Amino acid sequence: MHQIVEIKSKAVASGLPIVMISIVDGTRHLPNEINFVILTFFVGAAYGYIYQKSGKIEVAILVYLALKRTFGLILTFWGYDLALPIRV
C-alpha cells in the first residue's frame, strides 16, 4: 500500500495506507453495530502502526494473538457480563 500511495510529505504518506486499510477493515463489519465498526477501525490502525514501527509483521501478529488470548481468558473466567453489558 505504501508503494501505491506516493505523497511528497512522508508524515502523511506513512499514515495514509494504514488509515485506508483500517477503513476497509472497519466497513467489513457494517452488518454489526456502528460502535463495533469504529472499534475495528481503531484496532486495525493500531496493528498497522505496530507493523510500521517494528517493520516486522510477526510483531503485529504476536500482539494480536496475545490480546486475543488475554481477552479470551478474561471472558472465560469472569464471564461475558464483565465485558458485554446487557441490553434491554
Phi and psi restraints in degrees (range 20) as a CNS / XPLOR table:
assign (resid 1 and name C) (resid 2 and name N)
       (resid 2 and name CA) (resid 2 and name C) 1.0 -63.2 20.0 2
assign (resid 2 and name N) (resid 2 and name CA)
       (resid 2 and name C) (resid 3 and name N) 1.0 -33.4 20.0 2
assign (resid 2 and name C) (resid 3 and name N)
       (resid 3 and name CA) (resid 3 and name C) 1.0 -74.3 20.0 2
assign (resid 3 and name N) (resid 3 and name CA)
       (resid 3 and name C) (resid 4 and name N) 1.0 -28.4 20.0 2
assign (resid 3 and name C) (resid 4 and name N)
       (resid 4 and name CA) (resid 4 and name C) 1.0 -74.9 20.0 2
assign (resid 4 and name N) (resid 4 and name CA)
       (resid 4 and name C) (resid 5 and name N) 1.0 -43.4 20.0 2
assign (resid 4 and name C) (resid 5 and name N)
       (resid 5 and name CA) (resid 5 and name C) 1.0 -91.9 20.0 2
assign (resid 5 and name N) (resid 5 and name CA)
       (resid 5 and name C) (resid 6 and name N) 1.0 104.3 20.0 2
assign (resid 5 and name C) (resid 6 and name N)
       (resid 6 and name CA) (resid 6 and name C) 1.0 -113.3 20.0 2
assign (resid 6 and name N) (resid 6 and name CA)
       (resid 6 and name C) (resid 7 and name N) 1.0 109.5 20.0 2
assign (resid 6 and name C) (resid 7 and name N)
       (resid 7 and name CA) (resid 7 and name C) 1.0 -125.1 20.0 2
assign (resid 7 and name N) (resid 7 and name CA)
       (resid 7 and name C) (resid 8 and name N) 1.0 147.2 20.0 2
assign (resid 7 and name C) (resid 8 and name N)
       (resid 8 and name CA) (resid 8 and name C) 1.0 -62.9 20.0 2
assign (resid 8 and name N) (resid 8 and name CA)
       (resid 8 and name C) (resid 9 and name N) 1.0 -40.1 20.0 2
assign (resid 8 and name C) (resid 9 and name N)
       (resid 9 and name CA) (resid 9 and name C) 1.0 -79.7 20.0 2
assign (resid 9 and name N) (resid 9 and name CA)
       (resid 9 and name C) (resid 10 and name N) 1.0 119.5 20.0 2
assign (resid 9 and name C) (resid 10 and name N)
       (resid 10 and name CA) (resid 10 and name C) 1.0 -67.3 20.0 2
assign (resid 10 and name N) (resid 10 and name CA)
       (resid 10 and name C) (resid 11 and name N) 1.0 -31.8 20.0 2
assign (resid 10 and name C) (resid 11 and name N)
       (resid 11 and name CA) (resid 11 and name C) 1.0 -64.4 20.0 2
assign (resid 11 and name N) (resid 11 and name CA)
       (resid 11 and name C) (resid 12 and name N) 1.0 -43.0 20.0 2
assign (resid 11 and name C) (resid 12 and name N)
       (resid 12 and name CA) (resid 12 and name C) 1.0 -72.4 20.0 2
assign (resid 12 and name N) (resid 12 and name CA)
       (resid 12 and name C) (resid 13 and name N) 1.0 -41.6 20.0 2
assign (resid 12 and name C) (resid 13 and name N)
       (resid 13 and name CA) (resid 13 and name C) 1.0 -65.0 20.0 2
assign (resid 13 and name N) (resid 13 and name CA)
       (resid 13 and name C) (resid 14 and name N) 1.0 -32.0 20.0 2
assign (resid 13 and name C) (resid 14 and name N)
       (resid 14 and name CA) (resid 14 and name C) 1.0 -76.8 20.0 2
assign (resid 14 and name N) (resid 14 and name CA)
       (resid 14 and name C) (resid 15 and name N) 1.0 -30.3 20.0 2
assign (resid 14 and name C) (resid 15 and name N)
       (resid 15 and name CA) (resid 15 and name C) 1.0 -92.5 20.0 2
assign (resid 15 and name N) (resid 15 and name CA)
       (resid 15 and name C) (resid 16 and name N) 1.0 -23.2 20.0 2
assign (resid 15 and name C) (resid 16 and name N)
       (resid 16 and name CA) (resid 16 and name C) 1.0 -62.6 20.0 2
assign (resid 16 and name N) (resid 16 and name CA)
       (resid 16 and name C) (resid 17 and name N) 1.0 -45.5 20.0 2
assign (resid 16 and name C) (resid 17 and name N)
       (resid 17 and name CA) (resid 17 and name C) 1.0 -61.8 20.0 2
assign (resid 17 and name N) (resid 17 and name CA)
       (resid 17 and name C) (resid 18 and name N) 1.0 -36.0 20.0 2
assign (resid 17 and name C) (resid 18 and name N)
       (resid 18 and name CA) (resid 18 and name C) 1.0 -64.7 20.0 2
assign (resid 18 and name N) (resid 18 and name CA)
       (resid 18 and name C) (resid 19 and name N) 1.0 -43.6 20.0 2
assign (resid 18 and name C) (resid 19 and name N)
       (resid 19 and name CA) (resid 19 and name C) 1.0 -64.5 20.0 2
assign (resid 19 and name N) (resid 19 and name CA)
       (resid 19 and name C) (resid 20 and name N) 1.0 -42.3 20.0 2
assign (resid 19 and name C) (resid 20 and name N)
       (resid 20 and name CA) (resid 20 and name C) 1.0 -63.2 20.0 2
assign (resid 20 and name N) (resid 20 and name CA)
       (resid 20 and name C) (resid 21 and name N) 1.0 -45.2 20.0 2
assign (resid 20 and name C) (resid 21 and name N)
       (resid 21 and name CA) (resid 21 and name C) 1.0 -68.3 20.0 2
assign (resid 21 and name N) (resid 21 and name CA)
       (resid 21 and name C) (resid 22 and name N) 1.0 -36.4 20.0 2
assign (resid 21 and name C) (resid 22 and name N)
       (resid 22 and name CA) (resid 22 and name C) 1.0 -66.1 20.0 2
assign (resid 22 and name N) (resid 22 and name CA)
       (resid 22 and name C) (resid 23 and name N) 1.0 -36.4 20.0 2
assign (resid 22 and name C) (resid 23 and name N)
       (resid 23 and name CA) (resid 23 and name C) 1.0 -64.1 20.0 2
assign (resid 23 and name N) (resid 23 and name CA)
       (resid 23 and name C) (resid 24 and name N) 1.0 -44.0 20.0 2
assign (resid 23 and name C) (resid 24 and name N)
       (resid 24 and name CA) (resid 24 and name C) 1.0 -62.3 20.0 2
assign (resid 24 and name N) (resid 24 and name CA)
       (resid 24 and name C) (resid 25 and name N) 1.0 -43.2 20.0 2
assign (resid 24 and name C) (resid 25 and name N)
       (resid 25 and name CA) (resid 25 and name C) 1.0 -65.5 20.0 2
assign (resid 25 and name N) (resid 25 and name CA)
       (resid 25 and name C) (resid 26 and name N) 1.0 -39.5 20.0 2
assign (resid 25 and name C) (resid 26 and name N)
       (resid 26 and name CA) (resid 26 and name C) 1.0 -66.2 20.0 2
assign (resid 26 and name N) (resid 26 and name CA)
       (resid 26 and name C) (resid 27 and name N) 1.0 -39.1 20.0 2
assign (resid 26 and name C) (resid 27 and name N)
       (resid 27 and name CA) (resid 27 and name C) 1.0 -71.3 20.0 2
assign (resid 27 and name N) (resid 27 and name CA)
       (resid 27 and name C) (resid 28 and name N) 1.0 -17.5 20.0 2
assign (resid 27 and name C) (resid 28 and name N)
       (resid 28 and name CA) (resid 28 and name C) 1.0 -64.6 20.0 2
assign (resid 28 and name N) (resid 28 and name CA)
       (resid 28 and name C) (resid 29 and name N) 1.0 -22.6 20.0 2
assign (resid 28 and name C) (resid 29 and name N)
       (resid 29 and name CA) (resid 29 and name C) 1.0 -102.2 20.0 2
assign (resid 29 and name N) (resid 29 and name CA)
       (resid 29 and name C) (resid 30 and name N) 1.0 21.7 20.0 2
assign (resid 29 and name C) (resid 30 and name N)
       (resid 30 and name CA) (resid 30 and name C) 1.0 -60.4 20.0 2
assign (resid 30 and name N) (resid 30 and name CA)
       (resid 30 and name C) (resid 31 and name N) 1.0 -31.8 20.0 2
assign (resid 30 and name C) (resid 31 and name N)
       (resid 31 and name CA) (resid 31 and name C) 1.0 -62.0 20.0 2
assign (resid 31 and name N) (resid 31 and name CA)
       (resid 31 and name C) (resid 32 and name N) 1.0 -19.9 20.0 2
assign (resid 31 and name C) (resid 32 and name N)
       (resid 32 and name CA) (resid 32 and name C) 1.0 -83.6 20.0 2
assign (resid 32 and name N) (resid 32 and name CA)
       (resid 32 and name C) (resid 33 and name N) 1.0 -176.2 20.0 2
assign (resid 32 and name C) (resid 33 and name N)
       (resid 33 and name CA) (resid 33 and name C) 1.0 -70.0 20.0 2
assign (resid 33 and name N) (resid 33 and name CA)
       (resid 33 and name C) (resid 34 and name N) 1.0 157.4 20.0 2
assign (resid 33 and name C) (resid 34 and name N)
       (resid 34 and name CA) (resid 34 and name C) 1.0 -64.2 20.0 2
assign (resid 34 and name N) (resid 34 and name CA)
       (resid 34 and name C) (resid 35 and name N) 1.0 -32.1 20.0 2
assign (resid 34 and name C) (resid 35 and name N)
       (resid 35 and name CA) (resid 35 and name C) 1.0 -61.8 20.0 2
assign (resid 35 and name N) (resid 35 and name CA)
       (resid 35 and name C) (resid 36 and name N) 1.0 -37.8 20.0 2
assign (resid 35 and name C) (resid 36 and name N)
       (resid 36 and name CA) (resid 36 and name C) 1.0 -69.3 20.0 2
assign (resid 36 and name N) (resid 36 and name CA)
       (resid 36 and name C) (resid 37 and name N) 1.0 -36.0 20.0 2
assign (resid 36 and name C) (resid 37 and name N)
       (resid 37 and name CA) (resid 37 and name C) 1.0 -64.0 20.0 2
assign (resid 37 and name N) (resid 37 and name CA)
       (resid 37 and name C) (resid 38 and name N) 1.0 -44.6 20.0 2
assign (resid 37 and name C) (resid 38 and name N)
       (resid 38 and name CA) (resid 38 and name C) 1.0 -65.5 20.0 2
assign (resid 38 and name N) (resid 38 and name CA)
       (resid 38 and name C) (resid 39 and name N) 1.0 -43.4 20.0 2
assign (resid 38 and name C) (resid 39 and name N)
       (resid 39 and name CA) (resid 39 and name C) 1.0 -60.8 20.0 2
assign (resid 39 and name N) (resid 39 and name CA)
       (resid 39 and name C) (resid 40 and name N) 1.0 -43.7 20.0 2
assign (resid 39 and name C) (resid 40 and name N)
       (resid 40 and name CA) (resid 40 and name C) 1.0 -62.5 20.0 2
assign (resid 40 and name N) (resid 40 and name CA)
       (resid 40 and name C) (resid 41 and name N) 1.0 -38.5 20.0 2
assign (resid 40 and name C) (resid 41 and name N)
       (resid 41 and name CA) (resid 41 and name C) 1.0 -59.7 20.0 2
assign (resid 41 and name N) (resid 41 and name CA)
       (resid 41 and name C) (resid 42 and name N) 1.0 -49.5 20.0 2
assign (resid 41 and name C) (resid 42 and name N)
       (resid 42 and name CA) (resid 42 and name C) 1.0 -68.9 20.0 2
assign (resid 42 and name N) (resid 42 and name CA)
       (resid 42 and name C) (resid 43 and name N) 1.0 -37.0 20.0 2
assign (resid 42 and name C) (resid 43 and name N)
       (resid 43 and name CA) (resid 43 and name C) 1.0 -66.8 20.0 2
assign (resid 43 and name N) (resid 43 and name CA)
       (resid 43 and name C) (resid 44 and name N) 1.0 -42.3 20.0 2
assign (resid 43 and name C) (resid 44 and name N)
       (resid 44 and name CA) (resid 44 and name C) 1.0 -62.2 20.0 2
assign (resid 44 and name N) (resid 44 and name CA)
       (resid 44 and name C) (resid 45 and name N) 1.0 -38.9 20.0 2
assign (resid 44 and name C) (resid 45 and name N)
       (resid 45 and name CA) (resid 45 and name C) 1.0 -66.1 20.0 2
assign (resid 45 and name N) (resid 45 and name CA)
       (resid 45 and name C) (resid 46 and name N) 1.0 -37.4 20.0 2
assign (resid 45 and name C) (resid 46 and name N)
       (resid 46 and name CA) (resid 46 and name C) 1.0 -65.6 20.0 2
assign (resid 46 and name N) (resid 46 and name CA)
       (resid 46 and name C) (resid 47 and name N) 1.0 -43.1 20.0 2
assign (resid 46 and name C) (resid 47 and name N)
       (resid 47 and name CA) (resid 47 and name C) 1.0 -65.1 20.0 2
assign (resid 47 and name N) (resid 47 and name CA)
       (resid 47 and name C) (resid 48 and name N) 1.0 -38.0 20.0 2
assign (resid 47 and name C) (resid 48 and name N)
       (resid 48 and name CA) (resid 48 and name C) 1.0 -63.6 20.0 2
assign (resid 48 and name N) (resid 48 and name CA)
       (resid 48 and name C) (resid 49 and name N) 1.0 -40.5 20.0 2
assign (resid 48 and name C) (resid 49 and name N)
       (resid 49 and name CA) (resid 49 and name C) 1.0 -64.9 20.0 2
assign (resid 49 and name N) (resid 49 and name CA)
       (resid 49 and name C) (resid 50 and name N) 1.0 -42.1 20.0 2
assign (resid 49 and name C) (resid 50 and name N)
       (resid 50 and name CA) (resid 50 and name C) 1.0 -61.2 20.0 2
assign (resid 50 and name N) (resid 50 and name CA)
       (resid 50 and name C) (resid 51 and name N) 1.0 -43.9 20.0 2
assign (resid 50 and name C) (resid 51 and name N)
       (resid 51 and name CA) (resid 51 and name C) 1.0 -63.6 20.0 2
assign (resid 51 and name N) (resid 51 and name CA)
       (resid 51 and name C) (resid 52 and name N) 1.0 -42.5 20.0 2
assign (resid 51 and name C) (resid 52 and name N)
       (resid 52 and name CA) (resid 52 and name C) 1.0 -64.6 20.0 2
assign (resid 52 and name N) (resid 52 and name CA)
       (resid 52 and name C) (resid 53 and name N) 1.0 -42.8 20.0 2
assign (resid 52 and name C) (resid 53 and name N)
       (resid 53 and name CA) (resid 53 and name C) 1.0 -72.7 20.0 2
assign (resid 53 and name N) (resid 53 and name CA)
       (resid 53 and name C) (resid 54 and name N) 1.0 -37.4 20.0 2
assign (resid 53 and name C) (resid 54 and name N)
       (resid 54 and name CA) (resid 54 and name C) 1.0 -84.3 20.0 2
assign (resid 54 and name N) (resid 54 and name CA)
       (resid 54 and name C) (resid 55 and name N) 1.0 -30.8 20.0 2
assign (resid 54 and name C) (resid 55 and name N)
       (resid 55 and name CA) (resid 55 and name C) 1.0 79.8 20.0 2
assign (resid 55 and name N) (resid 55 and name CA)
       (resid 55 and name C) (resid 56 and name N) 1.0 5.1 20.0 2
assign (resid 55 and name C) (resid 56 and name N)
       (resid 56 and name CA) (resid 56 and name C) 1.0 -130.7 20.0 2
assign (resid 56 and name N) (resid 56 and name CA)
       (resid 56 and name C) (resid 57 and name N) 1.0 128.3 20.0 2
assign (resid 56 and name C) (resid 57 and name N)
       (resid 57 and name CA) (resid 57 and name C) 1.0 -68.0 20.0 2
assign (resid 57 and name N) (resid 57 and name CA)
       (resid 57 and name C) (resid 58 and name N) 1.0 -25.9 20.0 2
assign (resid 57 and name C) (resid 58 and name N)
       (resid 58 and name CA) (resid 58 and name C) 1.0 -62.0 20.0 2
assign (resid 58 and name N) (resid 58 and name CA)
       (resid 58 and name C) (resid 59 and name N) 1.0 -34.6 20.0 2
assign (resid 58 and name C) (resid 59 and name N)
       (resid 59 and name CA) (resid 59 and name C) 1.0 -66.0 20.0 2
assign (resid 59 and name N) (resid 59 and name CA)
       (resid 59 and name C) (resid 60 and name N) 1.0 -45.6 20.0 2
assign (resid 59 and name C) (resid 60 and name N)
       (resid 60 and name CA) (resid 60 and name C) 1.0 -63.5 20.0 2
assign (resid 60 and name N) (resid 60 and name CA)
       (resid 60 and name C) (resid 61 and name N) 1.0 -38.5 20.0 2
assign (resid 60 and name C) (resid 61 and name N)
       (resid 61 and name CA) (resid 61 and name C) 1.0 -66.6 20.0 2
assign (resid 61 and name N) (resid 61 and name CA)
       (resid 61 and name C) (resid 62 and name N) 1.0 -41.5 20.0 2
assign (resid 61 and name C) (resid 62 and name N)
       (resid 62 and name CA) (resid 62 and name C) 1.0 -65.7 20.0 2
assign (resid 62 and name N) (resid 62 and name CA)
       (resid 62 and name C) (resid 63 and name N) 1.0 -37.8 20.0 2
assign (resid 62 and name C) (resid 63 and name N)
       (resid 63 and name CA) (resid 63 and name C) 1.0 -64.8 20.0 2
assign (resid 63 and name N) (resid 63 and name CA)
       (resid 63 and name C) (resid 64 and name N) 1.0 -43.3 20.0 2
assign (resid 63 and name C) (resid 64 and name N)
       (resid 64 and name CA) (resid 64 and name C) 1.0 -58.9 20.0 2
assign (resid 64 and name N) (resid 64 and name CA)
       (resid 64 and name C) (resid 65 and name N) 1.0 -48.3 20.0 2
assign (resid 64 and name C) (resid 65 and name N)
       (resid 65 and name CA) (resid 65 and name C) 1.0 -65.6 20.0 2
assign (resid 65 and name N) (resid 65 and name CA)
       (resid 65 and name C) (resid 66 and name N) 1.0 -38.6 20.0 2
assign (resid 65 and name C) (resid 66 and name N)
       (resid 66 and name CA) (resid 66 and name C) 1.0 -65.0 20.0 2
assign (resid 66 and name N) (resid 66 and name CA)
       (resid 66 and name C) (resid 67 and name N) 1.0 -43.4 20.0 2
assign (resid 66 and name C) (resid 67 and name N)
       (resid 67 and name CA) (resid 67 and name C) 1.0 -66.7 20.0 2
assign (resid 67 and name N) (resid 67 and name CA)
       (resid 67 and name C) (resid 68 and name N) 1.0 -39.7 20.0 2
assign (resid 67 and name C) (resid 68 and name N)
       (resid 68 and name CA) (resid 68 and name C) 1.0 -63.5 20.0 2
assign (resid 68 and name N) (resid 68 and name CA)
       (resid 68 and name C) (resid 69 and name N) 1.0 -43.0 20.0 2
assign (resid 68 and name C) (resid 69 and name N)
       (resid 69 and name CA) (resid 69 and name C) 1.0 -66.1 20.0 2
assign (resid 69 and name N) (resid 69 and name CA)
       (resid 69 and name C) (resid 70 and name N) 1.0 -42.2 20.0 2
assign (resid 69 and name C) (resid 70 and name N)
       (resid 70 and name CA) (resid 70 and name C) 1.0 -62.1 20.0 2
assign (resid 70 and name N) (resid 70 and name CA)
       (resid 70 and name C) (resid 71 and name N) 1.0 -50.0 20.0 2
assign (resid 70 and name C) (resid 71 and name N)
       (resid 71 and name CA) (resid 71 and name C) 1.0 -68.0 20.0 2
assign (resid 71 and name N) (resid 71 and name CA)
       (resid 71 and name C) (resid 72 and name N) 1.0 -31.7 20.0 2
assign (resid 71 and name C) (resid 72 and name N)
       (resid 72 and name CA) (resid 72 and name C) 1.0 -62.7 20.0 2
assign (resid 72 and name N) (resid 72 and name CA)
       (resid 72 and name C) (resid 73 and name N) 1.0 -42.3 20.0 2
assign (resid 72 and name C) (resid 73 and name N)
       (resid 73 and name CA) (resid 73 and name C) 1.0 -68.4 20.0 2
assign (resid 73 and name N) (resid 73 and name CA)
       (resid 73 and name C) (resid 74 and name N) 1.0 -39.6 20.0 2
assign (resid 73 and name C) (resid 74 and name N)
       (resid 74 and name CA) (resid 74 and name C) 1.0 -61.8 20.0 2
assign (resid 74 and name N) (resid 74 and name CA)
       (resid 74 and name C) (resid 75 and name N) 1.0 -46.2 20.0 2
assign (resid 74 and name C) (resid 75 and name N)
       (resid 75 and name CA) (resid 75 and name C) 1.0 -69.1 20.0 2
assign (resid 75 and name N) (resid 75 and name CA)
       (resid 75 and name C) (resid 76 and name N) 1.0 -30.1 20.0 2
assign (resid 75 and name C) (resid 76 and name N)
       (resid 76 and name CA) (resid 76 and name C) 1.0 -70.3 20.0 2
assign (resid 76 and name N) (resid 76 and name CA)
       (resid 76 and name C) (resid 77 and name N) 1.0 -45.7 20.0 2
assign (resid 76 and name C) (resid 77 and name N)
       (resid 77 and name CA) (resid 77 and name C) 1.0 -88.2 20.0 2
assign (resid 77 and name N) (resid 77 and name CA)
       (resid 77 and name C) (resid 78 and name N) 1.0 -29.9 20.0 2
assign (resid 77 and name C) (resid 78 and name N)
       (resid 78 and name CA) (resid 78 and name C) 1.0 -109.3 20.0 2
assign (resid 78 and name N) (resid 78 and name CA)
       (resid 78 and name C) (resid 79 and name N) 1.0 -9.0 20.0 2
assign (resid 78 and name C) (resid 79 and name N)
       (resid 79 and name CA) (resid 79 and name C) 1.0 90.3 20.0 2
assign (resid 79 and name N) (resid 79 and name CA)
       (resid 79 and name C) (resid 80 and name N) 1.0 162.8 20.0 2
assign (resid 79 and name C) (resid 80 and name N)
       (resid 80 and name CA) (resid 80 and name C) 1.0 -73.9 20.0 2
assign (resid 80 and name N) (resid 80 and name CA)
       (resid 80 and name C) (resid 81 and name N) 1.0 -21.8 20.0 2
assign (resid 80 and name C) (resid 81 and name N)
       (resid 81 and name CA) (resid 81 and name C) 1.0 -66.4 20.0 2
assign (resid 81 and name N) (resid 81 and name CA)
       (resid 81 and name C) (resid 82 and name N) 1.0 -21.4 20.0 2
assign (resid 81 and name C) (resid 82 and name N)
       (resid 82 and name CA) (resid 82 and name C) 1.0 -70.5 20.0 2
assign (resid 82 and name N) (resid 82 and name CA)
       (resid 82 and name C) (resid 83 and name N) 1.0 -39.7 20.0 2
assign (resid 82 and name C) (resid 83 and name N)
       (resid 83 and name CA) (resid 83 and name C) 1.0 -98.8 20.0 2
assign (resid 83 and name N) (resid 83 and name CA)
       (resid 83 and name C) (resid 84 and name N) 1.0 -29.1 20.0 2
assign (resid 83 and name C) (resid 84 and name N)
       (resid 84 and name CA) (resid 84 and name C) 1.0 -119.7 20.0 2
assign (resid 84 and name N) (resid 84 and name CA)
       (resid 84 and name C) (resid 85 and name N) 1.0 104.9 20.0 2
assign (resid 84 and name C) (resid 85 and name N)
       (resid 85 and name CA) (resid 85 and name C) 1.0 -66.8 20.0 2
assign (resid 85 and name N) (resid 85 and name CA)
       (resid 85 and name C) (resid 86 and name N) 1.0 147.9 20.0 2
assign (resid 85 and name C) (resid 86 and name N)
       (resid 86 and name CA) (resid 86 and name C) 1.0 -78.9 20.0 2
assign (resid 86 and name N) (resid 86 and name CA)
       (resid 86 and name C) (resid 87 and name N) 1.0 134.3 20.0 2
assign (resid 86 and name C) (resid 87 and name N)
       (resid 87 and name CA) (resid 87 and name C) 1.0 -108.2 20.0 2
assign (resid 87 and name N) (resid 87 and name CA)
       (resid 87 and name C) (resid 88 and name N) 1.0 139.3 20.0 2
